[in-house]
């Protein structure tokens, strides 16, 4: 007799949410190509999961993935739709926290209209930000990114420093044809600056938000100890976007040189949901 999702979850409870998500990623990347067992999981670096596979043991990779996704969805349903704990790094086997890298990718993939990103540090952007670019290309999603620009070295003109930073960011993290609108805090680039744009968050369609300690780096997404919360709440999403929009209109942020000009008012948006500058000369 076929097992229900509840039965599978109860019997496979030894696998944390993060471990199940990692197993699904390994299957998606074709790192697991034979029925689940210690030797087949070892090729993907997941041999440590084998004693706790429960009813997933011996299943074909596609069936194991289907069951794992069903269990993950059931865990989310039980936890409630509003708040989810998000975690990077080692954890106990009973953890129900979601994996940071998985959540970031899912948020970008779910975007239909707009994405706002604030971040301090970036690397491996070709991997981390690729789903965001795909959303821009395939669904016309509008993207605004608020980024930290480090202070200008002594003797270097601020404009030259900003142009070099923009070139480096695009070269290292955004090797895609269509680019987002980039903003920065002009206070941070002064040679004597002691301030940073240190916020790390994502807001998708002004409905689904992630506020996290994790940078958009390989360490922040996969290796450090980081904690965050995913919040599915349109009221909170709108307030978070409006906080940045209001600061932008008040001159706290400026558009990076290659980006379109800044907004005139805090209320200007596309489809009522996106930070996008008015097309005017400045």
N, C-alpha and C positions, 0 to 999 in steps of 0.2 A: 504494500500500500504506500502511495506517495506521501511524503512528509509535508506538513503545512509549514508556512513561514514561521509561525510561532514555535513549532516543534524544532525546526532547524535552529532558530535563534537560541532557544533554551539549551539545546545540546551543543551549540557552537559558541556558547557564551565565553569560552576561554579566549576567543579572538576579540581584541578590542576593535572599536570602530576604525581607528587608524590602521590597524593591521588588515582589516577587511578591505579598506580602500587601497592599501598598498598591494594586496593580492590582485585586486581588479586592475590596477595599473600595470602590474607585471604581465597579466594575461593580455591586456590590450596591446602591450608592446611585444607580444609573442615571445616573451622570456620563459613562459610556461606553456609547453606544447603537448604534454602528455598527461594522463590522469594524475590527479594530485596525490603525491607521495613524497617522502623525504628526499629521494634522489632527484625527482623532477623539480622540486622546489629549490633544491640546492643550487641549480644553475642560475636561479634568479636571486640568490642570496637570502632565501626565505626558508631554509631548512628548519630553522627554529620554530616555525609555525606547525610543523607536521604533528607533534604530539597533541596539539589542541585543535585539529581540524574538525573533529567530530564527524557529523554526517557529510561534510564536504570531502572527506578522504575518499579517494578512488573515483571521484567525479571527473568527467572531461572538463577541460578548461572553459568552454562556452557554458556548460551547465553550472559549473562552480561559480562563474561570474554572474549568471542570472540569479542564482540563489543568494549570492552575496549582496547584490544590488537590492533584492527584495528585502533582505534582512536589514540593510542600511536604511532603506526607506521606512521600514516599520519602526526602527529605533528613533528616527527623526519624528515620526508621527506620535510616538509615545511621549517624546520629550516636549512636544508642543511646538507650534509653528513660529513662535516669536523670537526666542533667544536660543542660540547654540554656542557652546563653548568651543573655541578653536585653539589648537595647540601645535607648536613645533617642538620636536625633540623627543627624548626617551620618555616613556610613561609606563604605568602599571597595566597589567593585563585586563583589569576591570574597567578601564577608562572608556567613557563614551564621548570624549572630545573628538572633534573632527580635525583632520589634517589641514594645516595652513595652505600648503601648495595646492591641494585638491580644492579647497574652498575658493581660493583666488581664481583658479581656472574655471570653476563652475560659474562664478559670478560673471566673469567676462563672457562666457558662452551663453548665459541667460539674457544678456542685455538685448533689448529691442529698440530703445530710443536713445538713451544717454548713459554715459559713465563719467563720474568724477573720481579722480585719483589724487590723493595727496601722499607724497613720499619723501623720505630723507635720502636714502641711498639705494642705488640700483646697480645690478650687474646681471649677466646672463639674460639680458632683456629679450634676446631672440627667442628664448624658450618661455620665460615668464609672461611676456607681453604679446606673444604671437596670437593667442585666442582673442585678445582685445583688438588687434588689427584685423583679424578675420571678421569680427563683429562689425567693424567699420566698413569693410569691403562688401560683405554679403548682405547686411541689413541697413546700411547707412547710419549706423550708430554714431552719434556725436560724442567726442571725447575731449574733456578738459583735464589737464594734469597740472597740479601745483607742486613744484619741485624745489628742493634746496639747492642753491648755488653757493659754493664756498666762497670765502672772502678773497678779494683780489690781492695778489702778491704786491708788495711794495714796489713802486716804480712802474707798474703796469696800468694802463688806462682801463677804467671800468668797462667801457664799451668793447675794447679788445678782449678783455677777460671773459665777458659774457658771450661774445661770438665764439671764442675758443671752447668755452664750456658747452655751448649749444652744439657745436660741431662734434665734440667728443661724445656727448650724450646720444646724439643720433647715430654716430658711427658704432658705438658700443652697445646700445640698447634699443634702437629703433631703426633697424635696417629694412624698413618697409616703405613702399611708394607713397602711401597716404599718411600724413602725419597729424597728430592731435594738436590742439591748441595748448601751448605751454605758458605757464605763469611762474613768477618767482617773487620773492620778497626782496626788494631792493636794499633793505637794510643789511642783508646778509653778505653782500659783496663788497662793502666798504673794507678797506685794508685793516681798519681797527675794529671790525665787527666782533661782537660777542653774542650774536643772536643766530638762531637757526630756524628753518622751517622743519620742525621735527615731527610733525603729525604724520601718521600712517593710517590711511583709511581709503575705502572704496565705497561709492554709492552708485547703485545700478537702478536706472529708471526711477530715481527718487523714492524707491520702495524698499530695496534690499541693501543693507549696509554691512560693512565689515570695519570694525575699529580694532586695531591690533598694535602690538609692540613690534611686530616683525617688519623689517625692511624688505624691499623688493630685490633681495639678493639670494644667492644660493644658500648662504649661511642662515639668513633669516627665514627662508621658506622651508629648509630641510634639516638644518643641523643644530642651530642654537636652541636654547629654551626660550620660547616666546609664547605669549598668551593673547588671545583676542576674543571678541564676541561678534557673532553674526546676528544682525537684528532685522527681522522682517516686519517692518512697520512703516507705512507711508508717511505718517506724521513725523516720525523721527528722521526719515530720509530727507524729507523736504526741509526740515529745520537745519540739518547738517549741510545740505547744499546751499541753503540760504545764508548760512553763516559765512561761507566762503564767498558767495555772490555779493553779499553786503560789504565784506572787507575789500573785495575787488573794486566795487564801485566807489569805495571810500579812499582808494589809492594805496591800500596796504600791499596789494599785489600789482605787478605790471606784466604785460605780455612780453615774452622773450622775442628778440628781434625778428625772427622769421615767422612768428605767429601773427594772425590777424590782429587788428587793433582792439583795445579793451572796450568793455561795455560802457554805455552812457548811464544806465540806471540799473537799479537792483531788480527791476521787474521784467526786463527784456529777456525773453527766452523763446525757444522753439518748441512748439507743442506743449507749452507750459511746463517744460521739464528739463531744460538744458542750459547750462552756462555757455553762451556763445556770443562773441563780440559783434557789435553792429559794424557794418561795412562803411567806415568813414575814414577820412584822413586824420592823422594826429601829428 
